Amino acid sequence: MSDIIYPRSPRETMDGWMHLPRYIDKIRLWLAGKLHPDYQDNFGKGFDGMWLQAAGVTHEQMIEVVRNSITDGQVCDWVRRNVKKTPAEKAAHAQKMLNYPAPDDAAMQARLKMRKEQAGLAHRDDIKTFVDFIDADEGRL
């Protein structure tokens, strides 16, 4: 049996923000010393970094917000008070994630292909983006 505690799907949303619940899960796991090594290299980077950039906050700020909260609701309240983005900006962030990598991004398409091969998912033609890959790799798709 796997010793990985999977964070929520990157498709999960909170306050209209795609990926935020997953990022919170990763922070909580990291704070507890239980974030699996497979997640360490991209912690605060990758999709976490895309969310941070879209929201206009730092990784360090979010770690402190989560550290000082007990519930997701408290984190959500902080985001509502401190991250002033329109629904259109949140939707644009979601679309960027759902369509990454772009079909014409040869380097990232090659990386997705490599990751699928490494995970034994090369036969899965339905996996076209990294969001698809994450959900398939973690057993949700």
Buried (B, 14 or more C-beta within 10 A) or exposed (E): EEEBBBBBBBBBBBBBBBBBBBBBBBBBBBEEEEBBEEBEEEBBEBBBBBBBEBBEBEBEBBBEBBEEBEEBEEBBBBBEEEBEBEEEBBEEBBEBBBEBBEEEEEEBBEBBEEBBEEBEBEEBEEBBBBBBBBBBBBEEB
